[in-house]
Amino acid sequence: MYNRPVPRLQIIYASTSGHTEYVVERLRDFLKTQKVECALLKAERAKPEDLLQGDVLVLASGTWNTGGIEGQLNPHMHDFVHGRAARVDLAKRRVAIIALGDDRYFYTGRAGEHLRHFVQTHGGSVIEPALTIINEPYGQEKKVEEWGKALLASLPPRA
């Protein structure tokens, strides 16, 4: 019997209030039921080489109002992508994006744009569409699962 290798996702996320962590944990839980391995790593602990792990990379961040006008990355993700990982080469890397936001702000969910810019300027390609969660993620688990199904369909076959 032929056993196809299990796809692997590397998920690097920044979460301070716990919302982004909740979303990536729900995604991981769903993908595990689909026989996909998922490694979760907080941005503040990540190293540049962690961006190169797994078959597909997922970057997840909430949208913050620090470091300039509103609509910035979570400070931990900002420090990672603009500091430690500023010189990483993402050529041939496929990257999915998760952005969270709050509808009280004009630039809600804009973390996704910042992550997209990081991926594209470092040679990676973005898997469309990004997952955007506005307001608290509790009660939006179905949206996460549906996005997970689309992500699963885009995963490359493993040799």
C-alpha positions as CSV (number, residue, x, y, z in Angstrom):
1,M,0.0,0.0,0.0
2,Y,1.3,3.4,-1.0
3,N,1.5,5.9,1.9
4,R,1.7,9.5,0.7
5,P,3.9,11.6,2.9
6,V,2.1,14.0,5.2
7,P,2.2,17.7,4.1
8,R,3.9,20.0,6.7
9,L,3.0,23.6,7.5
10,Q,5.2,26.0,9.4
11,I,3.0,28.6,11.2
12,I,4.8,31.6,12.6
13,Y,2.5,34.0,14.5
14,A,2.4,37.0,16.8
15,S,-0.2,37.1,19.4
16,T,-0.4,39.3,22.5
17,S,-4.1,39.2,23.4
18,G,-4.5,35.6,22.4
19,H,-6.7,36.1,19.4
20,T,-4.1,35.3,16.7
21,E,-3.0,32.3,18.7
22,Y,-6.6,31.1,19.0
23,V,-7.0,31.3,15.2
24,V,-3.8,29.4,14.4
25,E,-4.7,26.8,17.0
26,R,-8.1,26.3,15.4
27,L,-6.4,26.0,12.0
28,R,-3.9,23.5,13.3
29,D,-6.7,21.5,14.9
30,F,-8.6,21.3,11.6
31,L,-5.6,20.5,9.5
32,K,-4.6,17.7,11.9
33,T,-7.9,16.0,11.1
34,Q,-6.9,16.2,7.4
35,K,-3.5,14.5,8.2
36,V,-1.4,17.7,7.8
37,E,1.4,18.3,10.2
38,C,1.5,21.8,11.7
39,A,4.3,23.4,13.7
40,L,3.4,26.6,15.6
41,L,6.0,29.0,16.5
42,K,5.7,32.5,18.1
43,A,7.3,35.3,16.2
44,E,9.3,36.4,19.2
45,R,11.0,33.0,19.3
46,A,11.4,32.5,15.6
47,K,14.7,32.6,13.7
48,P,15.1,33.5,10.0
49,E,15.7,29.9,9.1
50,D,12.3,29.0,10.6
51,L,10.8,30.7,7.6
52,L,12.2,28.0,5.4
53,Q,10.7,25.0,7.3
54,G,7.7,23.0,6.1
55,D,6.1,22.6,2.7
56,V,4.2,25.8,3.1
57,L,4.7,28.8,5.5
58,V,1.8,30.6,7.2
59,L,2.4,34.0,8.7
60,A,-0.2,35.3,11.1
61,S,-0.4,38.7,12.9
62,G,-3.0,41.0,14.4
63,T,-3.1,44.6,13.3
64,W,-1.7,47.1,15.8
65,N,-1.6,50.9,16.1
66,T,2.0,51.2,17.1
67,G,5.0,52.4,15.2
68,G,3.3,55.0,13.1
69,I,-0.2,55.3,11.8
70,E,-2.7,52.7,12.7
71,G,-2.7,49.4,10.8
72,Q,0.8,48.1,11.7
73,L,2.0,44.6,12.5
74,N,2.0,43.2,16.0
75,P,5.2,44.4,17.5
76,H,6.6,40.9,17.8
77,M,6.0,40.2,14.1
78,H,7.3,43.6,13.1
79,D,10.6,42.9,15.1
80,F,10.9,39.5,13.5
81,V,10.3,40.4,9.8
82,H,12.0,43.8,9.9
83,G,14.8,42.8,12.2
84,R,16.0,39.2,12.5
85,A,14.5,38.0,9.2
86,A,15.1,41.2,7.2
87,R,17.6,39.5,4.9
88,V,15.9,36.1,4.4
89,D,15.5,34.7,0.9
90,L,12.0,33.3,0.4
91,A,12.5,32.4,-3.3
92,K,10.3,29.5,-4.2
93,R,8.5,29.7,-0.9
94,R,4.7,29.6,-0.9
95,V,3.3,31.6,2.0
96,A,-0.2,31.9,3.3
97,I,-1.3,34.9,5.4
98,I,-3.6,35.4,8.3
99,A,-4.5,38.9,9.5
100,L,-6.6,39.9,12.4
101,G,-8.2,43.3,13.0
102,D,-10.8,45.3,14.8
103,D,-13.5,47.2,13.0
104,R,-13.2,50.2,15.4
105,Y,-10.2,51.2,13.3
106,F,-10.1,52.5,9.7
107,Y,-7.1,50.3,8.7
108,T,-8.4,47.1,10.3
109,G,-6.8,43.9,9.1
110,R,-3.9,45.8,7.4
111,A,-1.3,43.4,9.0
112,G,-2.1,41.2,5.9
113,E,-0.8,43.9,3.6
114,H,2.4,44.3,5.6
115,L,3.0,40.5,5.6
116,R,2.3,40.3,1.8
117,H,4.8,43.1,1.2
118,F,7.4,41.2,3.3
119,V,6.8,37.9,1.4
120,Q,6.9,39.5,-2.0
121,T,9.9,41.7,-1.4
122,H,11.8,38.7,-0.2
123,G,11.0,36.6,-3.3
124,G,8.2,34.5,-2.0
125,S,4.7,33.9,-3.5
126,V,1.5,34.5,-1.5
127,I,-1.2,31.9,-1.5
128,E,-4.5,33.6,-2.2
129,P,-6.7,34.6,-0.6
130,A,-5.4,35.6,2.8
131,L,-7.6,34.8,5.9
132,T,-8.8,38.0,7.5
133,I,-10.6,37.8,10.8
134,I,-12.3,41.0,12.0
135,N,-13.1,41.5,15.7
136,E,-12.9,38.6,18.2
137,P,-12.3,35.3,16.6
138,Y,-14.6,33.4,18.9
139,G,-17.6,32.3,16.8
140,Q,-15.6,32.5,13.5
141,E,-14.2,29.0,13.7
142,K,-16.2,27.9,10.6
143,K,-14.5,30.7,8.6
144,V,-11.1,29.4,9.7
145,E,-12.0,25.9,8.8
146,E,-13.3,26.9,5.3
147,W,-10.1,28.8,4.7
148,G,-8.1,25.8,5.9
149,K,-9.9,23.7,3.3
150,A,-8.9,26.1,0.6
151,L,-5.3,26.1,1.9
152,L,-5.3,22.3,1.9
153,A,-6.3,22.3,-1.7
154,S,-3.4,24.5,-2.6
155,L,-0.8,22.4,-0.8
156,P,1.8,20.8,-3.1
157,P,2.0,17.0,-3.3
158,R,4.9,15.6,-1.4
159,A,7.3,13.2,-3.1
